[in-house]
């Protein structure tokens, strides 16, 4: 019998396996379904998959370690691991270029814990349906509950509500906005994580964008 209090290990496990609230569709979703368990098996978690027409056709895998850090060497490791997996599973029927990158400082916010980690910073949030006459919101992350995030507008237009509670289930896209405060706090957090001053408990951090490219071609 327990008192209901989670151990550090249980808390870390929950954070590591936290589901994303923003996910892909179509081919991107197919790729995400293939690579996400592989990423977790080598100590990373998926942030985003995006297939674009950049440089012909580019498959971007945005990922990070469970503690939020990401290095160039990490990007290279993920690239080397994912290339043969994608070769075998063959989710894309055209030639493409594989790009692995970190989320960067102005990162996408794809998990509830991302909003918690970056409370106090400016974010841009889009919703799938109209909320208070709008589908686009920008402002400071003021509070986060299990079901919603509260945004305090930093540049509200006339007639707009200055404070809006946005349910997570309505969010279609969200990312941090680059500010001097964010750059300072993100770099400090990354340094603290690397030096062990913040426990590697699965909570999100951020990093200056690191990336590694690997040519991935489809044989006809």
ABEGO torsion letter per residue (X at the ends): XBAGBBBAAAAAAAAAABBBABBBBEAAAAAAAAAAAAAAAAGBBBABBBBBABGGBBBBBBBBBAAGBBBAAAAAAAAAAAAAAAAAAGABABBBBBBBBBAEABBBBABAAAAAAABGBBBBBBBABBBGGBABBBEBBABBBAABBBBBBABBBBGBBABBBBBAAABABBBBBBBAAAAAAAAAAAAAAAAGABBBAGBBBBBBBBBBBBBBBBBX
